[in-house]
């Protein structure tokens, strides 16, 4: 009996021109969506923030829409590319556009951090700069798909448009969920309490999460050591 031919896991398999440094850089940019998924998983596991969970759900919904659009439109990739699957719209462009625009909307319209004794949050202007940098980074990833001949400019533009529409619609939907009290209702469920789901990132920077308690503990540590020596 003949053995089945081996298959290739093409999740991180990228074609590029080894003699072209820009092509090599674009090959690394192709791994940005996978890297963002790792960041999503890390933040959800370590912080249990419902805002990050909602963003990830929207991201996966955007990916599902891309999967459906490709199989509905059925437009091939450029002739220079030997990759598998359809090319319209670009999944990379759609992914990074959703992420960057959702992040920008969050930083500019939902995130209202309060200063603490240990941390001064970013100003609105600083958050605007971060939002612009996120959008520029997304545009760089999108253009890299054209440079590597994985997609035509039209396929990338449609991917960016689809990602932007998904981001705006999802942000509006999550805003409704918050104003209608559904997010608060979820946070009060036994399942949310079991997994320690919280909603602090709206008014607290992730970098300050737990830092104030750590500083206070460090301040008390010398006095605790002195008390321990006196009891001896």
Buried (B, 14 or more C-beta within 10 A) or exposed (E): EEEEEEEEEEEEEBBBBEEEEEBEEBBEBBBBBEEBBEEBEEBBEEBBBBBBBBBBEBBEBBBEBBEEBBEEEEBEBBEEBEBEEBBBBBBBBBBBBBBBBBBBBBBEEBBEBEEBEEBEBBEEEEBBEBBEEBBEBBBBBBBBBBBBBBBBEBBBBBBBBBBBBBBBEBBEEBEEBBEEEEBEEBEEEEEBEEEEBBBBBBEBBBEBBEBBEEBEEEEEEEEEEEEEEEEE
